[in-house]
Amino acid sequence: MEVVFEAPALVVRQPDKARQLFPLQRLSRVVVTGFVEWSMEALLACASEGIVVVFMDVRGQPVGRWLSGQVQKQLSLQCINEWLENPRAFQTYQNWLKAMQRMAARSAARKLSLGDWQMANKVLLEQWAEGNLNENWQNVLKSLEGMVLAVVLNHLALLGIDSECRIVGDKKLCLADDLMNLLIIDFFPVVGFWQQDYESPPGYDRMVALFERRTQRLDNLLKGALLKLHYCLKEFA
């Protein structure tokens, strides 16, 4: 399989299959799974349009990112980069992240009807997944992590927020990964319900279609999380 650029669209070519065209104006992100040959023209076209490309291995684990250099700075959220260099702000960030994870975990646990949902955290949900999802459905959850990360990277790029890992003091911080690990919690009950509804995990195309149905909710959760972070860090402006 290869991806080339023929203005104004990306073209996917596969042996013995009809060409697929994806106009750039209809794309906000691209998730690539497995080995796919990309032309440099196609990658540069994505970069020029602000389209984030995330590369995943066959297991659905992210292995690389192609980010655009063209970003729009909106509101004052871009100041997060500078705020997080302040050790006190970094501790506030850690407290915000833990609070958001608790909130997300409790919501997911309640949807799963777990008896102790009010005490839930991500570790409890991961234990639930190991005990209730077979290996194939656990792999679906891993694949969804890559899709969620693509959404996060695209949103951060549009806001002009640095998504690269950094060292603050003796701590490692990666805003993109932290947001992905926060937002994927919302998909634990989703995958659980999918397992009930489908005899076997859906193929990749079907899984993408199911994921796209939830992108509006995902976008709203992401925007809400970033706004809460913004308010938490305002005192360090």
Secondary structure, 3 states (H helix, E strand, C coil): CEEEEECCEEEEECCCCCCEEEEHHHCCEEEEECCCEECHHHHHHHHHCCCEEEEECCCCCEEEEECCCCCCCCCCHHHHHHHCCCHHHHHHHHHHHHHHHHHHHHHHHHHCCCCCHHHCCHHHHHHHHHHHCCHHHHHHHHHHHHHHHHHHHHHHHHHCCCCCCEEECCEEECHHHHHHHHHHHHHHHHHHHHHHHCCCCCCHHHHHHHHHCCHHHHHHHHHHHHHHHHHHHHHHC
